Amino acid sequence: MEITTNEQAKELIQKWLTENHHQVSDVKDENANFHIEIDYPQGTMKRQRLIQPKEYPSMVLILNGVSIAPEHLEKLKKMDSEEREAFYSEIRKELLFVESSYDINIDEEGVAKQVQFSYEFYFDALTKTQLFRALLMNYRTLMYIVTKFNDKFGVPAMSAMPQQHQHEETSEQLARV
């Protein structure tokens, strides 16, 4: 079946996600024809977003991201700029050939605050396999960043989130690095 409208794409995507038992919720977004948030991997607190931006007809954009843990921020701040840049350069080189794109949000002092991941494809490539491949590629890239920071700085202490707020995290709060 050829996908030609945003409605068809959204309906098909939601059907596949529901079939695979993902928690699916619509997000209000005036810049998107549809914007969906899901749990990925299924049944976890990690979230990814599937967006069809109005600005890019027939594109499906998969997004997720991670905030740098406070303990890691402190250690990054204590590094001299050359050492910090070498660490970022190592990450860039290792991610050069992955299918997901990424953006490291670095403040004016050169300290990474968060990393966002994206994977794009168009309606002509919309299949269940492509959808779940995009989700997997973003998740693997996120896990690479988490592992890279944890290997460099140690695993941060995780504070427990109050029960009523567990489903309110944003894409930037998916996991702590």
Salt bridges, closest charged atoms under 4 A:
GLU19 OE2 - LYS15 NZ 3.27
GLU19 OE1 - LYS128 NZ 3.11
ASP26 OD1 - LYS10 NZ 3.12
ASP29 OD2 - HIS35 ND1 2.74
GLU37 OE2 - ARG49 NH2 3.01
ASP39 OD1 - HIS22 ND1 3.44
GLU74 OE2 - LYS77 NZ 3.76
GLU85 OE2 - ARG92 NH1 2.68
GLU90 OE2 - LYS148 NZ 2.27
GLU94 OE1 - LYS148 NZ 3.10
GLU99 OE2 - ARG133 NH2 2.35
ASP107 OD2 - LYS113 NZ 3.27
GLU168 OE1 - HIS165 ND1 2.99
